Amino acid sequence: MHLLSTLNDVVAMAPLADDPKSWNQSPASPPGMDTIMPKWVGWAKYFAIGAGILGIIACGIMMMVGRRNRSHLAAEGANGLLWVLGGLSVVTLAAGVVPSIVT
């Protein structure tokens, strides 16, 4: 019961907005972040592209090496290719999906 009364006191002390639209503001960057955040996103995209290229190369090598008498290795390479392409798809969709969900 003490927890509920404390929670009630905290909610009662919270400032209420007069305008309900004030809770639904468009996103704004904190001071100084408007130049840093695009750099971070660009670096993340750059590393994701590099990792995707290396992943596809590794899967191709596994499939080539596993062609004869190592069918399990070739199957792992083919399976890994699907995971690499799936990861690249998620990275590609991130810039479009996240803002549409948040706003």
Secondary structure, 3 states (H helix, E strand, C coil): CHHHHHHHHHHHHCCCCCCHHHHCCCCCCCCCHHHHHHHHHHHHHHHHHHHHHHHHHHHHHHHHHCCCCCHHHHHHHHHHHHHHHHHHHHHHHHHHHHHHHHC
